[in-house]
Amino acid sequence: MSEPRACGCGRSPTGNCIGWHKLTAEEYEAKLAAYKEKQASKAEAAE
């Protein structure tokens, strides 16, 4: 199994390449907001 590639563009919130370098600025902002919301929900559920 291969290691995940590191993110070279700096857009990935995980540090691994997830293809976000292809997104427009608007698409990136929307994806990032959705990612942050999902992470917040997970954090609340863990409490």
Distance bins in CASP14 RR format, pairs under 12 A and 6 or more apart:
PFRMAT RR
TARGET T0000
AUTHOR 0000-0000-0000
RMODE 2
METHOD distances of the structure
MODEL  1
2 16 0 0 0 0 0 1 0 0 0 0 0
2 17 0 0 0 0 0 1 0 0 0 0 0
3 16 0 0 0 0 1 0 0 0 0 0 0
3 17 0 0 0 0 0 1 0 0 0 0 0
4 12 0 0 0 0 1 0 0 0 0 0 0
4 14 0 0 0 0 1 0 0 0 0 0 0
4 15 0 0 0 0 1 0 0 0 0 0 0
4 16 1 1 0 0 0 0 0 0 0 0 0
4 17 1 0 0 1 0 0 0 0 0 0 0
4 18 0 0 0 0 1 0 0 0 0 0 0
4 19 0 0 0 0 0 1 0 0 0 0 0
5 12 0 0 0 0 1 0 0 0 0 0 0
5 14 0 0 0 0 0 1 0 0 0 0 0
5 15 0 0 0 0 1 0 0 0 0 0 0
5 16 1 0 0 1 0 0 0 0 0 0 0
5 17 1 0 1 0 0 0 0 0 0 0 0
5 18 0 0 0 0 1 0 0 0 0 0 0
5 19 0 0 0 0 1 0 0 0 0 0 0
5 21 0 0 0 0 0 1 0 0 0 0 0
6 12 0 0 0 0 1 0 0 0 0 0 0
6 14 0 0 0 0 0 1 0 0 0 0 0
6 15 1 0 0 1 0 0 0 0 0 0 0
6 16 1 0 0 1 0 0 0 0 0 0 0
6 17 1 0 0 1 0 0 0 0 0 0 0
6 18 0 0 0 0 0 1 0 0 0 0 0
7 13 0 0 0 0 1 0 0 0 0 0 0
7 14 1 0 0 1 0 0 0 0 0 0 0
7 15 1 0 1 0 0 0 0 0 0 0 0
7 16 1 0 0 1 0 0 0 0 0 0 0
7 17 1 0 1 0 0 0 0 0 0 0 0
7 18 1 0 0 1 0 0 0 0 0 0 0
7 19 0 0 0 0 1 0 0 0 0 0 0
7 20 1 0 0 1 0 0 0 0 0 0 0
7 21 1 0 0 1 0 0 0 0 0 0 0
8 15 0 0 0 0 1 0 0 0 0 0 0
8 16 0 0 0 0 0 1 0 0 0 0 0
8 17 1 0 0 1 0 0 0 0 0 0 0
8 18 0 0 0 0 0 1 0 0 0 0 0
8 19 0 0 0 0 0 1 0 0 0 0 0
8 20 0 0 0 0 0 1 0 0 0 0 0
8 21 1 0 0 1 0 0 0 0 0 0 0
9 15 0 0 0 0 0 1 0 0 0 0 0
9 16 0 0 0 0 0 1 0 0 0 0 0
9 17 0 0 0 0 1 0 0 0 0 0 0
9 18 0 0 0 0 0 1 0 0 0 0 0
9 19 0 0 0 0 1 0 0 0 0 0 0
9 20 1 0 0 1 0 0 0 0 0 0 0
9 21 1 1 0 0 0 0 0 0 0 0 0
9 22 0 0 0 0 1 0 0 0 0 0 0
9 23 0 0 0 0 1 0 0 0 0 0 0
9 28 0 0 0 0 1 0 0 0 0 0 0
10 16 0 0 0 0 0 1 0 0 0 0 0
10 17 0 0 0 0 1 0 0 0 0 0 0
10 18 0 0 0 0 0 1 0 0 0 0 0
10 19 0 0 0 0 0 1 0 0 0 0 0
10 20 0 0 0 0 1 0 0 0 0 0 0
10 21 0 0 0 0 1 0 0 0 0 0 0
10 28 0 0 0 0 0 1 0 0 0 0 0
10 32 0 0 0 0 0 1 0 0 0 0 0
11 17 0 0 0 0 1 0 0 0 0 0 0
11 18 0 0 0 0 1 0 0 0 0 0 0
11 19 0 0 0 0 1 0 0 0 0 0 0
11 20 1 0 1 0 0 0 0 0 0 0 0
11 21 1 0 0 1 0 0 0 0 0 0 0
11 22 0 0 0 0 1 0 0 0 0 0 0
11 23 1 0 0 1 0 0 0 0 0 0 0
11 24 0 0 0 0 0 1 0 0 0 0 0
11 25 0 0 0 0 0 1 0 0 0 0 0
11 27 0 0 0 0 0 1 0 0 0 0 0
11 28 1 0 0 1 0 0 0 0 0 0 0
11 29 0 0 0 0 0 1 0 0 0 0 0
11 31 0 0 0 0 1 0 0 0 0 0 0
11 32 1 0 0 1 0 0 0 0 0 0 0
11 35 0 0 0 0 0 1 0 0 0 0 0
12 18 1 0 1 0 0 0 0 0 0 0 0
12 19 1 0 0 1 0 0 0 0 0 0 0
12 20 1 0 1 0 0 0 0 0 0 0 0
12 21 0 0 0 0 1 0 0 0 0 0 0
12 22 0 0 0 0 0 1 0 0 0 0 0
12 23 0 0 0 0 0 1 0 0 0 0 0
12 28 0 0 0 0 0 1 0 0 0 0 0
12 31 0 0 0 0 0 1 0 0 0 0 0
12 32 0 0 0 0 1 0 0 0 0 0 0
12 35 0 0 0 0 1 0 0 0 0 0 0
13 19 0 0 0 0 0 1 0 0 0 0 0
13 20 0 0 0 0 1 0 0 0 0 0 0
13 28 0 0 0 0 0 1 0 0 0 0 0
13 31 0 0 0 0 1 0 0 0 0 0 0
13 32 1 0 0 1 0 0 0 0 0 0 0
13 33 0 0 0 0 0 1 0 0 0 0 0
13 34 0 0 0 0 0 1 0 0 0 0 0
13 35 1 0 1 0 0 0 0 0 0 0 0
13 36 1 0 0 1 0 0 0 0 0 0 0
13 37 0 0 0 0 0 1 0 0 0 0 0
13 38 0 0 0 0 0 1 0 0 0 0 0
13 39 0 0 0 0 1 0 0 0 0 0 0
14 20 0 0 0 0 1 0 0 0 0 0 0
14 32 0 0 0 0 0 1 0 0 0 0 0
14 35 0 0 0 0 1 0 0 0 0 0 0
14 39 0 0 0 0 0 1 0 0 0 0 0
18 28 0 0 0 0 0 1 0 0 0 0 0
18 31 0 0 0 0 1 0 0 0 0 0 0
18 32 0 0 0 0 0 1 0 0 0 0 0
18 35 0 0 0 0 1 0 0 0 0 0 0
19 27 0 0 0 0 0 1 0 0 0 0 0
19 28 0 0 0 0 0 1 0 0 0 0 0
19 31 0 0 0 0 1 0 0 0 0 0 0
20 27 0 0 0 0 1 0 0 0 0 0 0
20 28 1 0 0 1 0 0 0 0 0 0 0
20 29 0 0 0 0 0 1 0 0 0 0 0
20 30 0 0 0 0 0 1 0 0 0 0 0
20 31 1 0 0 1 0 0 0 0 0 0 0
20 32 0 0 0 0 1 0 0 0 0 0 0
20 34 0 0 0 0 0 1 0 0 0 0 0
20 35 0 0 0 0 1 0 0 0 0 0 0
21 27 0 0 0 0 0 1 0 0 0 0 0
21 28 0 0 0 0 1 0 0 0 0 0 0
21 31 0 0 0 0 0 1 0 0 0 0 0
22 28 0 0 0 0 1 0 0 0 0 0 0
22 31 0 0 0 0 0 1 0 0 0 0 0
23 29 0 0 0 0 1 0 0 0 0 0 0
23 30 0 0 0 0 1 0 0 0 0 0 0
23 31 1 0 0 1 0 0 0 0 0 0 0
23 32 0 0 0 0 1 0 0 0 0 0 0
23 34 0 0 0 0 0 1 0 0 0 0 0
23 35 0 0 0 0 0 1 0 0 0 0 0
24 30 0 0 0 0 1 0 0 0 0 0 0
24 31 0 0 0 0 0 1 0 0 0 0 0
25 31 0 0 0 0 0 1 0 0 0 0 0
25 32 0 0 0 0 0 1 0 0 0 0 0
26 32 0 0 0 0 0 1 0 0 0 0 0
26 33 0 0 0 0 0 1 0 0 0 0 0
27 33 0 0 0 0 0 1 0 0 0 0 0
27 34 0 0 0 0 0 1 0 0 0 0 0
28 34 0 0 0 0 0 1 0 0 0 0 0
28 35 0 0 0 0 0 1 0 0 0 0 0
29 35 0 0 0 0 0 1 0 0 0 0 0
29 36 0 0 0 0 0 1 0 0 0 0 0
30 36 0 0 0 0 0 1 0 0 0 0 0
30 37 0 0 0 0 0 1 0 0 0 0 0
31 37 0 0 0 0 0 1 0 0 0 0 0
31 38 0 0 0 0 0 1 0 0 0 0 0
32 38 0 0 0 0 0 1 0 0 0 0 0
32 39 0 0 0 0 0 1 0 0 0 0 0
33 39 0 0 0 0 0 1 0 0 0 0 0
33 40 0 0 0 0 0 1 0 0 0 0 0
34 40 0 0 0 0 0 1 0 0 0 0 0
34 41 0 0 0 0 0 1 0 0 0 0 0
35 41 0 0 0 0 0 1 0 0 0 0 0
35 42 0 0 0 0 0 1 0 0 0 0 0
36 42 0 0 0 0 0 1 0 0 0 0 0
36 43 0 0 0 0 0 1 0 0 0 0 0
37 43 0 0 0 0 0 1 0 0 0 0 0
37 44 0 0 0 0 0 1 0 0 0 0 0
38 44 0 0 0 0 0 1 0 0 0 0 0
38 45 0 0 0 0 0 1 0 0 0 0 0
39 45 0 0 0 0 0 1 0 0 0 0 0
39 46 0 0 0 0 0 1 0 0 0 0 0
40 46 0 0 0 0 0 1 0 0 0 0 0
40 47 0 0 0 0 0 1 0 0 0 0 0
41 47 0 0 0 0 0 1 0 0 0 0 0
END
